[in-house]
Amino acid sequence: MAFMKTGDFPCSNFINQELVEHMSATERILKLGLPKGSLQDSTLDLFAKAGFHFSVKSRSYFPSIDDDELEAILIRAQEMAHYVELGAFDVGLTGKDWIIETGADVVEVSDLVYSKASMRPVRWVLAVPESSSIQTVKDLEGKHIATEVVSIAKKYLEKNGVNAHVEFSWGATEVKPPELADAIVEVTETGSSLRANKLRIVDVLLESNTKLIANRQSWSDSWKREKIENMSMLLQGAINAQGKVGLKMNAPKSALEKLTTIIPALRQPTVSYLSDEDWVALEVIVEESVVRSVIPDLKRAGAEGIFEYSISKLID
C-alpha cells in the first residue's frame, strides 16, 4: 500500500510504521477509524449507546473494544477519508466537509447527525471582524483569507468570481483577523466562539455532518459490508433514540380513545389487552421534553401505573 509522503497532505499526523503493522490485513477483522479530537468523546458515547464499548487509555491511539471482529484506531477526522480511501481503514467516521476537502473516493454509508455540543450539523462560514468593511464575498477581492479548508474556500471564491489569497491555518483561526488575515473560513456549531472573538458571519459556505464512510474494496466484501451495515443501523438507532423515552401505563378500556389523543406518539401507541377485559396496557415512545406535561394529563384521563424508561436505540 502506498501512502502519501510528508508534505503531500497539509494537516496530518501521518500513519507511521507502528500503525501500519497494527492495522495489517486480517480475516474477520473490520478496521475502524474513530475521530480523535473534538468529536472523540461524543463519538465514543454514541458507539456505547449503539452497543460498542471502547476503552481508551491515556495517550493511546488504539482503543480496546468488546468485539473481537473490530480493530480501532483514533485519528484526526481531517485525515480519515484519505486513509479510508487508501484502505488503511475499512470504515471510519468523518465529516462531509473533509470528504469534500480531500476529494476522497469513498462509499458514504450513512449520515450520522451529531456533533461536539449538539445533535445538529455544523457550518463552515466566512467571518470577518465586526468592524470590517467586508459585507459580501465580492468585497474579498485581493484580500487574505485563513482557513483549514483551503480547497473548499478556493472553490467558493471561484464560484463567486473573486480573486483572493487563501492560506492554510494550522489552528486558532479565530484570532487571526485583522492582523494576520482579512477574513477566515471557519467551522461553527453554535457561533459562540466567533462572537467571543468579535467576529461576524458574512456567508455560509457549507453545512456538514458526520458520515460513516467505507473503503470501496471493503464495501464489496460481503462479510465486511454486512458488518458495516449492522454498525450503521445501530448507530442510527442510537441517534434516533436521543431525547426520547418510553412510557407504559394501564388504563380502563373506556378511557382509551381519550388517552390516544393526549399521547404525542411517534406512531400510534401499542395497546395490549389484560386479563381483565375492561382494562388495557399502553406503551409508547415520546420526546422526553413533553413528559412532564403529558404524564399529569394521562393520569387525569384515567391512566394508572404510569412509568417512564430510557431507551438507547430506536430502529426505524
Contacts in CASP RR format, 6 or more apart in sequence:
PFRMAT RR
TARGET T0000
AUTHOR 0000-0000-0000
METHOD contacts of the structure
MODEL  1
MAFMKTGDFPCSNFINQELVEHMSATERILKLGLPKGSLQDSTLDLFAKA
GFHFSVKSRSYFPSIDDDELEAILIRAQEMAHYVELGAFDVGLTGKDWII
ETGADVVEVSDLVYSKASMRPVRWVLAVPESSSIQTVKDLEGKHIATEVV
SIAKKYLEKNGVNAHVEFSWGATEVKPPELADAIVEVTETGSSLRANKLR
IVDVLLESNTKLIANRQSWSDSWKREKIENMSMLLQGAINAQGKVGLKMN
APKSALEKLTTIIPALRQPTVSYLSDEDWVALEVIVEESVVRSVIPDLKR
AGAEGIFEYSISKLID
1 20 0 8 1.000
1 86 0 8 1.000
1 87 0 8 1.000
1 88 0 8 1.000
2 86 0 8 1.000
3 14 0 8 1.000
3 15 0 8 1.000
3 20 0 8 1.000
3 86 0 8 1.000
3 88 0 8 1.000
4 12 0 8 1.000
4 14 0 8 1.000
4 82 0 8 1.000
6 12 0 8 1.000
6 14 0 8 1.000
9 79 0 8 1.000
9 82 0 8 1.000
9 102 0 8 1.000
10 150 0 8 1.000
10 168 0 8 1.000
11 76 0 8 1.000
11 78 0 8 1.000
11 79 0 8 1.000
11 148 0 8 1.000
11 168 0 8 1.000
11 170 0 8 1.000
12 76 0 8 1.000
12 78 0 8 1.000
12 79 0 8 1.000
13 75 0 8 1.000
13 76 0 8 1.000
13 79 0 8 1.000
15 75 0 8 1.000
15 83 0 8 1.000
15 88 0 8 1.000
19 61 0 8 1.000
19 73 0 8 1.000
19 88 0 8 1.000
20 88 0 8 1.000
22 62 0 8 1.000
22 71 0 8 1.000
22 73 0 8 1.000
23 31 0 8 1.000
23 71 0 8 1.000
23 73 0 8 1.000
23 88 0 8 1.000
23 89 0 8 1.000
26 71 0 8 1.000
28 69 0 8 1.000
28 223 0 8 1.000
29 69 0 8 1.000
29 70 0 8 1.000
29 71 0 8 1.000
30 69 0 8 1.000
30 70 0 8 1.000
30 71 0 8 1.000
30 90 0 8 1.000
30 91 0 8 1.000
30 218 0 8 1.000
30 224 0 8 1.000
30 227 0 8 1.000
30 228 0 8 1.000
31 71 0 8 1.000
31 72 0 8 1.000
31 73 0 8 1.000
31 87 0 8 1.000
31 88 0 8 1.000
31 89 0 8 1.000
31 90 0 8 1.000
31 91 0 8 1.000
32 70 0 8 1.000
32 71 0 8 1.000
32 72 0 8 1.000
32 73 0 8 1.000
32 89 0 8 1.000
32 90 0 8 1.000
32 91 0 8 1.000
32 92 0 8 1.000
33 72 0 8 1.000
33 73 0 8 1.000
33 74 0 8 1.000
33 75 0 8 1.000
33 80 0 8 1.000
33 83 0 8 1.000
33 84 0 8 1.000
33 89 0 8 1.000
33 91 0 8 1.000
33 92 0 8 1.000
33 93 0 8 1.000
34 40 0 8 1.000
34 43 0 8 1.000
34 44 0 8 1.000
34 47 0 8 1.000
34 54 0 8 1.000
34 63 0 8 1.000
34 72 0 8 1.000
34 73 0 8 1.000
34 74 0 8 1.000
34 75 0 8 1.000
34 92 0 8 1.000
34 93 0 8 1.000
35 43 0 8 1.000
35 74 0 8 1.000
35 75 0 8 1.000
35 76 0 8 1.000
35 77 0 8 1.000
35 80 0 8 1.000
35 93 0 8 1.000
35 94 0 8 1.000
35 210 0 8 1.000
36 61 0 8 1.000
36 74 0 8 1.000
36 75 0 8 1.000
36 76 0 8 1.000
36 77 0 8 1.000
37 76 0 8 1.000
37 77 0 8 1.000
38 116 0 8 1.000
39 77 0 8 1.000
39 93 0 8 1.000
39 115 0 8 1.000
39 116 0 8 1.000
39 210 0 8 1.000
40 74 0 8 1.000
42 114 0 8 1.000
42 115 0 8 1.000
42 116 0 8 1.000
43 93 0 8 1.000
43 210 0 8 1.000
44 54 0 8 1.000
44 56 0 8 1.000
44 63 0 8 1.000
46 112 0 8 1.000
46 114 0 8 1.000
46 235 0 8 1.000
46 238 0 8 1.000
46 239 0 8 1.000
47 53 0 8 1.000
47 54 0 8 1.000
47 235 0 8 1.000
47 238 0 8 1.000
48 54 0 8 1.000
49 238 0 8 1.000
49 241 0 8 1.000
49 312 0 8 1.000
49 313 0 8 1.000
50 231 0 8 1.000
50 234 0 8 1.000
50 235 0 8 1.000
50 237 0 8 1.000
50 238 0 8 1.000
50 312 0 8 1.000
50 313 0 8 1.000
51 234 0 8 1.000
51 238 0 8 1.000
51 312 0 8 1.000
52 65 0 8 1.000
52 66 0 8 1.000
52 67 0 8 1.000
52 70 0 8 1.000
52 231 0 8 1.000
52 234 0 8 1.000
53 65 0 8 1.000
53 66 0 8 1.000
54 63 0 8 1.000
54 64 0 8 1.000
54 65 0 8 1.000
54 72 0 8 1.000
55 63 0 8 1.000
55 64 0 8 1.000
55 65 0 8 1.000
56 63 0 8 1.000
56 74 0 8 1.000
61 73 0 8 1.000
61 74 0 8 1.000
61 75 0 8 1.000
62 72 0 8 1.000
62 73 0 8 1.000
62 74 0 8 1.000
63 72 0 8 1.000
63 73 0 8 1.000
63 74 0 8 1.000
65 71 0 8 1.000
65 72 0 8 1.000
69 227 0 8 1.000
73 89 0 8 1.000
75 83 0 8 1.000
77 93 0 8 1.000
77 94 0 8 1.000
77 95 0 8 1.000
77 98 0 8 1.000
78 94 0 8 1.000
78 98 0 8 1.000
78 101 0 8 1.000
78 102 0 8 1.000
78 148 0 8 1.000
79 98 0 8 1.000
80 89 0 8 1.000
80 92 0 8 1.000
80 93 0 8 1.000
80 94 0 8 1.000
80 95 0 8 1.000
80 98 0 8 1.000
80 213 0 8 1.000
81 94 0 8 1.000
81 95 0 8 1.000
81 98 0 8 1.000
81 99 0 8 1.000
81 102 0 8 1.000
81 103 0 8 1.000
81 104 0 8 1.000
81 106 0 8 1.000
81 213 0 8 1.000
82 102 0 8 1.000
82 104 0 8 1.000
83 89 0 8 1.000
84 90 0 8 1.000
84 91 0 8 1.000
84 92 0 8 1.000
84 94 0 8 1.000
84 104 0 8 1.000
84 106 0 8 1.000
84 213 0 8 1.000
84 214 0 8 1.000
84 215 0 8 1.000
85 104 0 8 1.000
85 105 0 8 1.000
85 106 0 8 1.000
85 215 0 8 1.000
85 216 0 8 1.000
86 215 0 8 1.000
87 215 0 8 1.000
87 217 0 8 1.000
87 218 0 8 1.000
89 215 0 8 1.000
90 214 0 8 1.000
90 215 0 8 1.000
90 218 0 8 1.000
90 224 0 8 1.000
90 228 0 8 1.000
91 109 0 8 1.000
91 212 0 8 1.000
91 213 0 8 1.000
91 214 0 8 1.000
91 215 0 8 1.000
91 218 0 8 1.000
91 224 0 8 1.000
91 228 0 8 1.000
91 231 0 8 1.000
92 212 0 8 1.000
92 213 0 8 1.000
92 214 0 8 1.000
93 112 0 8 1.000
93 210 0 8 1.000
93 211 0 8 1.000
93 212 0 8 1.000
93 213 0 8 1.000
94 210 0 8 1.000
94 211 0 8 1.000
94 213 0 8 1.000
95 208 0 8 1.000
95 209 0 8 1.000
95 210 0 8 1.000
95 211 0 8 1.000
96 206 0 8 1.000
96 208 0 8 1.000
96 209 0 8 1.000
96 210 0 8 1.000
96 211 0 8 1.000
97 122 0 8 1.000
97 124 0 8 1.000
97 149 0 8 1.000
97 152 0 8 1.000
97 187 0 8 1.000
97 206 0 8 1.000
97 208 0 8 1.000
99 106 0 8 1.000
99 108 0 8 1.000
99 211 0 8 1.000
99 213 0 8 1.000
100 151 0 8 1.000
100 152 0 8 1.000
100 206 0 8 1.000
101 149 0 8 1.000
101 150 0 8 1.000
101 151 0 8 1.000
101 152 0 8 1.000
102 151 0 8 1.000
103 151 0 8 1.000
104 213 0 8 1.000
105 216 0 8 1.000
106 213 0 8 1.000
106 214 0 8 1.000
106 215 0 8 1.000
106 216 0 8 1.000
107 213 0 8 1.000
107 214 0 8 1.000
107 215 0 8 1.000
107 216 0 8 1.000
107 219 0 8 1.000
108 211 0 8 1.000
108 212 0 8 1.000
108 213 0 8 1.000
109 211 0 8 1.000
109 212 0 8 1.000
109 213 0 8 1.000
109 214 0 8 1.000
109 219 0 8 1.000
109 228 0 8 1.000
109 229 0 8 1.000
109 232 0 8 1.000
110 211 0 8 1.000
110 212 0 8 1.000
110 232 0 8 1.000
110 235 0 8 1.000
110 236 0 8 1.000
111 209 0 8 1.000
111 210 0 8 1.000
111 211 0 8 1.000
112 209 0 8 1.000
112 210 0 8 1.000
112 211 0 8 1.000
112 212 0 8 1.000
112 235 0 8 1.000
112 236 0 8 1.000
112 239 0 8 1.000
113 119 0 8 1.000
113 120 0 8 1.000
113 121 0 8 1.000
113 209 0 8 1.000
113 210 0 8 1.000
113 239 0 8 1.000
114 209 0 8 1.000
114 210 0 8 1.000
114 239 0 8 1.000
114 242 0 8 1.000
115 121 0 8 1.000
115 122 0 8 1.000
115 189 0 8 1.000
115 209 0 8 1.000
115 210 0 8 1.000
116 189 0 8 1.000
117 189 0 8 1.000
117 190 0 8 1.000
118 189 0 8 1.000
118 190 0 8 1.000
119 239 0 8 1.000
119 242 0 8 1.000
120 189 0 8 1.000
121 207 0 8 1.000
121 208 0 8 1.000
121 209 0 8 1.000
122 187 0 8 1.000
122 188 0 8 1.000
122 189 0 8 1.000
122 207 0 8 1.000
122 208 0 8 1.000
122 209 0 8 1.000
123 187 0 8 1.000
123 188 0 8 1.000
123 189 0 8 1.000
123 204 0 8 1.000
123 206 0 8 1.000
123 207 0 8 1.000
123 208 0 8 1.000
124 149 0 8 1.000
124 152 0 8 1.000
124 185 0 8 1.000
124 186 0 8 1.000
124 187 0 8 1.000
124 188 0 8 1.000
124 204 0 8 1.000
124 205 0 8 1.000
124 206 0 8 1.000
124 207 0 8 1.000
124 208 0 8 1.000
125 185 0 8 1.000
125 186 0 8 1.000
125 187 0 8 1.000
125 188 0 8 1.000
125 194 0 8 1.000
125 201 0 8 1.000
125 202 0 8 1.000
125 203 0 8 1.000
125 204 0 8 1.000
125 205 0 8 1.000
126 137 0 8 1.000
126 140 0 8 1.000
126 145 0 8 1.000
126 156 0 8 1.000
126 183 0 8 1.000
126 184 0 8 1.000
126 185 0 8 1.000
126 201 0 8 1.000
126 202 0 8 1.000
126 203 0 8 1.000
126 204 0 8 1.000
126 205 0 8 1.000
127 174 0 8 1.000
127 177 0 8 1.000
127 183 0 8 1.000
127 184 0 8 1.000
127 185 0 8 1.000
127 186 0 8 1.000
127 194 0 8 1.000
127 199 0 8 1.000
127 200 0 8 1.000
127 201 0 8 1.000
127 202 0 8 1.000
128 134 0 8 1.000
128 177 0 8 1.000
128 182 0 8 1.000
128 183 0 8 1.000
128 184 0 8 1.000
128 199 0 8 1.000
128 200 0 8 1.000
128 202 0 8 1.000
129 177 0 8 1.000
129 178 0 8 1.000
129 198 0 8 1.000
129 199 0 8 1.000
129 200 0 8 1.000
130 198 0 8 1.000
130 199 0 8 1.000
130 200 0 8 1.000
132 177 0 8 1.000
132 178 0 8 1.000
132 182 0 8 1.000
132 183 0 8 1.000
132 200 0 8 1.000
133 139 0 8 1.000
134 140 0 8 1.000
134 143 0 8 1.000
134 182 0 8 1.000
134 183 0 8 1.000
134 202 0 8 1.000
135 202 0 8 1.000
136 202 0 8 1.000
136 203 0 8 1.000
137 156 0 8 1.000
137 157 0 8 1.000
137 160 0 8 1.000
137 162 0 8 1.000
137 202 0 8 1.000
137 203 0 8 1.000
138 160 0 8 1.000
138 162 0 8 1.000
140 157 0 8 1.000
140 162 0 8 1.000
140 164 0 8 1.000
140 182 0 8 1.000
140 183 0 8 1.000
141 162 0 8 1.000
141 163 0 8 1.000
141 164 0 8 1.000
142 163 0 8 1.000
142 164 0 8 1.000
142 165 0 8 1.000
143 164 0 8 1.000
143 165 0 8 1.000
143 182 0 8 1.000
143 183 0 8 1.000
144 164 0 8 1.000
144 165 0 8 1.000
144 167 0 8 1.000
144 181 0 8 1.000
144 182 0 8 1.000
144 183 0 8 1.000
145 153 0 8 1.000
145 157 0 8 1.000
145 164 0 8 1.000
145 165 0 8 1.000
145 166 0 8 1.000
145 167 0 8 1.000
145 181 0 8 1.000
145 182 0 8 1.000
145 183 0 8 1.000
145 184 0 8 1.000
145 185 0 8 1.000
146 167 0 8 1.000
146 168 0 8 1.000
146 169 0 8 1.000
146 173 0 8 1.000
146 176 0 8 1.000
146 177 0 8 1.000
146 180 0 8 1.000
146 181 0 8 1.000
146 183 0 8 1.000
146 184 0 8 1.000
146 185 0 8 1.000
147 153 0 8 1.000
147 166 0 8 1.000
147 167 0 8 1.000
147 168 0 8 1.000
147 169 0 8 1.000
147 173 0 8 1.000
147 184 0 8 1.000
147 185 0 8 1.000
147 186 0 8 1.000
148 168 0 8 1.000
148 169 0 8 1.000
148 171 0 8 1.000
148 173 0 8 1.000
148 186 0 8 1.000
148 187 0 8 1.000
149 185 0 8 1.000
149 206 0 8 1.000
150 166 0 8 1.000
150 167 0 8 1.000
150 168 0 8 1.000
152 185 0 8 1.000
152 205 0 8 1.000
152 206 0 8 1.000
153 166 0 8 1.000
153 185 0 8 1.000
153 205 0 8 1.000
154 166 0 8 1.000
156 185 0 8 1.000
156 205 0 8 1.000
157 163 0 8 1.000
157 164 0 8 1.000
157 166 0 8 1.000
167 181 0 8 1.000
169 176 0 8 1.000
169 181 0 8 1.000
169 184 0 8 1.000
173 184 0 8 1.000
173 186 0 8 1.000
174 184 0 8 1.000
174 186 0 8 1.000
174 193 0 8 1.000
174 194 0 8 1.000
174 196 0 8 1.000
174 197 0 8 1.000
174 199 0 8 1.000
175 197 0 8 1.000
176 184 0 8 1.000
177 183 0 8 1.000
177 184 0 8 1.000
177 199 0 8 1.000
183 202 0 8 1.000
184 199 0 8 1.000
185 205 0 8 1.000
186 194 0 8 1.000
187 208 0 8 1.000
188 194 0 8 1.000
188 201 0 8 1.000
191 201 0 8 1.000
194 200 0 8 1.000
194 201 0 8 1.000
212 228 0 8 1.000
212 231 0 8 1.000
212 232 0 8 1.000
212 235 0 8 1.000
214 224 0 8 1.000
214 225 0 8 1.000
214 228 0 8 1.000
218 224 0 8 1.000
218 225 0 8 1.000
218 228 0 8 1.000
219 225 0 8 1.000
219 228 0 8 1.000
233 315 0 8 1.000
234 313 0 8 1.000
236 315 0 8 1.000
236 316 0 8 1.000
237 313 0 8 1.000
237 314 0 8 1.000
237 315 0 8 1.000
237 316 0 8 1.000
238 312 0 8 1.000
238 313 0 8 1.000
240 313 0 8 1.000
240 314 0 8 1.000
240 315 0 8 1.000
240 316 0 8 1.000
241 311 0 8 1.000
241 312 0 8 1.000
241 313 0 8 1.000
241 314 0 8 1.000
243 287 0 8 1.000
243 288 0 8 1.000
243 289 0 8 1.000
244 266 0 8 1.000
244 285 0 8 1.000
244 286 0 8 1.000
244 287 0 8 1.000
244 288 0 8 1.000
244 311 0 8 1.000
244 314 0 8 1.000
245 285 0 8 1.000
245 286 0 8 1.000
245 288 0 8 1.000
245 291 0 8 1.000
245 308 0 8 1.000
245 309 0 8 1.000
245 310 0 8 1.000
245 311 0 8 1.000
246 283 0 8 1.000
246 284 0 8 1.000
246 285 0 8 1.000
246 286 0 8 1.000
246 308 0 8 1.000
246 309 0 8 1.000
246 310 0 8 1.000
246 311 0 8 1.000
247 263 0 8 1.000
247 282 0 8 1.000
247 283 0 8 1.000
247 284 0 8 1.000
247 285 0 8 1.000
247 286 0 8 1.000
247 291 0 8 1.000
247 294 0 8 1.000
247 295 0 8 1.000
247 298 0 8 1.000
247 306 0 8 1.000
247 307 0 8 1.000
247 308 0 8 1.000
247 309 0 8 1.000
248 281 0 8 1.000
248 282 0 8 1.000
248 283 0 8 1.000
248 305 0 8 1.000
248 306 0 8 1.000
248 307 0 8 1.000
248 309 0 8 1.000
249 259 0 8 1.000
249 281 0 8 1.000
249 282 0 8 1.000
249 298 0 8 1.000
249 303 0 8 1.000
249 304 0 8 1.000
249 305 0 8 1.000
249 306 0 8 1.000
249 307 0 8 1.000
250 274 0 8 1.000
250 279 0 8 1.000
250 280 0 8 1.000
250 281 0 8 1.000
250 282 0 8 1.000
250 303 0 8 1.000
250 304 0 8 1.000
250 305 0 8 1.000
251 259 0 8 1.000
251 279 0 8 1.000
251 280 0 8 1.000
251 281 0 8 1.000
251 282 0 8 1.000
251 301 0 8 1.000
251 302 0 8 1.000
251 303 0 8 1.000
251 304 0 8 1.000
252 278 0 8 1.000
252 279 0 8 1.000
252 280 0 8 1.000
252 302 0 8 1.000
253 277 0 8 1.000
253 278 0 8 1.000
253 279 0 8 1.000
253 280 0 8 1.000
254 278 0 8 1.000
255 301 0 8 1.000
255 302 0 8 1.000
255 303 0 8 1.000
256 271 0 8 1.000
256 280 0 8 1.000
256 282 0 8 1.000
258 301 0 8 1.000
259 269 0 8 1.000
259 282 0 8 1.000
259 298 0 8 1.000
259 301 0 8 1.000
259 302 0 8 1.000
259 303 0 8 1.000
260 268 0 8 1.000
260 269 0 8 1.000
262 294 0 8 1.000
262 297 0 8 1.000
262 298 0 8 1.000
262 301 0 8 1.000
263 269 0 8 1.000
263 282 0 8 1.000
263 284 0 8 1.000
263 286 0 8 1.000
263 294 0 8 1.000
263 298 0 8 1.000
264 286 0 8 1.000
264 287 0 8 1.000
264 290 0 8 1.000
264 294 0 8 1.000
265 284 0 8 1.000
265 285 0 8 1.000
265 286 0 8 1.000
266 284 0 8 1.000
266 285 0 8 1.000
266 286 0 8 1.000
269 282 0 8 1.000
269 283 0 8 1.000
269 284 0 8 1.000
270 282 0 8 1.000
270 283 0 8 1.000
270 284 0 8 1.000
271 280 0 8 1.000
271 281 0 8 1.000
271 282 0 8 1.000
272 280 0 8 1.000
272 281 0 8 1.000
272 282 0 8 1.000
272 283 0 8 1.000
273 280 0 8 1.000
273 281 0 8 1.000
274 280 0 8 1.000
274 281 0 8 1.000
282 303 0 8 1.000
285 311 0 8 1.000
285 314 0 8 1.000
286 294 0 8 1.000
291 308 0 8 1.000
295 306 0 8 1.000
295 308 0 8 1.000
298 306 0 8 1.000
299 306 0 8 1.000
END
